Amino acid sequence: MRTDQILTRLERVFARLDREPERPAHLQTPQMSRHRVVLLGSTLAFYLAIVVAVLTTSWLVRLDWQIMFFRPYEQWPQLHAFLDYLVVLGQRGPTAVMVAAWLGWRSWRQHTLRPLITLGVALLLLNITVGSVKLGLGRLGPHYATEIGSAELFAGGDIFPSGHTANAVVTWGILAYLASTGVTRRVLSVVSAVVSLSVGATTVYLGTHWVSDVLLGWSAGLLILLALPWFEPLIARTEAYVFDVRELLRRRAETGRMPAPVVSVLTPLLSAGGKWQLRPAAEVALGGATGGAEEPVPQPVRDTAAATTASAVTLHSPTTRPAVHPAGRPHVIRSERTPVTPVGSRRPAHTERAAARGAAARPVAGG
């Protein structure tokens, strides 16, 4: 797809945003209130307590093994088919597409890019925080455990904390975070909590995660949602930057009808037969716009030096770039040219001299 087509489509999208009403007055950026700070500190303490409990192989690890030996998927096999589909609500790919589609529609209607940018920031924080802990602790899952009663840490695994659970908390919780009214925020908070709790319990049922993995995943996702107000200035700057880039692209598209680059200047010089034609330098400087009938094409110059001079005059002007030799007709240095013996006389035939020469012919021998 060409650059001008991409710019045209972007311009249509932003033009649609421009036609929408102004942002509703009830859209307000969440603040880092005292209640939120207290809740953030409590969640962080719970998060650290779970990590310490697993590192010290405490009672939490014993609970993990007991539930693993209980094998919930064998106790209630009739739920297995349904829960296989339910756990998809915690997978990052499908959930990110669904939530991004909804937030993209909201951005379209509310004349703001904040919902999409907030989702991107939240997913970035999720990948950094959860991914680093996963790789750092390297815990193995229940199906790959090697020693009964062990925490299975630093063994090359990547399941602690549970990525499905943390992703469900962040992806569905972002809808409540971006809600425009208090009632909508409360309803979406309950829905996201039910979904994230169900996804975490489903991973334990399927035997893909320990209980401690799910607990840490819930804490990790909640920490990201609670800390998002600290990133609101970054989100606002990013939105302003995107719109500034939009304006820059618009100006470049509007000024694209001004004198074009060298390629655009040389393109009109090609004739229909693939030959190069000489055009006035002033016309080339103006982008080929003469505002009248087409000028006659000058005849080819037979003298090589004259042809070189004419080409230089055509491609040079006070407002144009230096001459650029077109691709497909490489410039050949005079010393590298292959000598060609001319056939016949270059001088045109004169009928009057030929008639006089026929009337008074000289003898064959000198006299």
Stockholm file with secondary structure:
# STOCKHOLM 1.0

chainA/1-367         MRTDQILTRLERVFARLDREPERPAHLQTPQMSRHRVVLLGSTLAFYLAIVVAVLTTSWLVRLDWQIMFFRPYEQWPQLHAFLDYLVVLGQRGPTAVMVAAWLGWRSWRQHTLRPLITLGVALLLLNITVGSVKLGLGRLGPHYATEIGSAELFAGGDIFPSGHTANAVVTWGILAYLASTGVTRRVLSVVSAVVSLSVGATTVYLGTHWVSDVLLGWSAGLLILLALPWFEPLIARTEAYVFDVRELLRRRAETGRMPAPVVSVLTPLLSAGGKWQLRPAAEVALGGATGGAEEPVPQPVRDTAAATTASAVTLHSPTTRPAVHPAGRPHVIRSERTPVTPVGSRRPAHTERAAARGAAARPVAGG
#=GR chainA/1-367 SS CCHHHHHHHHHHHHHHHHHSCCCCTTCCCCCCCHHHHHHHHHHHHHHHHHHHHHHTTCHHHHHHHHHHHHCHHHHCGGGHHHHHHHGGGGCHHHHHHHHHHHHHHHHHHHTCSHHHHHHHHHHHHHHHHHHHHHHHHCCCCGGGCCSTTCCCCSSSCCCSSCHHHHHHHHHHHHHHHTCSSHHHHHHHHHHHHHHHHHHHHHHHHHTSSCHHHHHHHHHHHHHHHHHGGGGHHHHHHHHHHHHHHHHHHHHHHHGGGSSCCHHHHHGGGBCTTSCBCCCCHHHHHTTTCCSSSCCCCCCCCCSHHHHHHHHHHHHCCTTSCCCCCCTTSCCCCGGGSCCCCCCSCSSCCCHHHHHHHHHSCCCSSCC
#=GC SS_cons         CCHHHHHHHHHHHHHHHHHSCCCCTTCCCCCCCHHHHHHHHHHHHHHHHHHHHHHTTCHHHHHHHHHHHHCHHHHCGGGHHHHHHHGGGGCHHHHHHHHHHHHHHHHHHHTCSHHHHHHHHHHHHHHHHHHHHHHHHCCCCGGGCCSTTCCCCSSSCCCSSCHHHHHHHHHHHHHHHTCSSHHHHHHHHHHHHHHHHHHHHHHHHHTSSCHHHHHHHHHHHHHHHHHGGGGHHHHHHHHHHHHHHHHHHHHHHHGGGSSCCHHHHHGGGBCTTSCBCCCCHHHHHTTTCCSSSCCCCCCCCCSHHHHHHHHHHHHCCTTSCCCCCCTTSCCCCGGGSCCCCCCSCSSCCCHHHHHHHHHSCCCSSCC
//
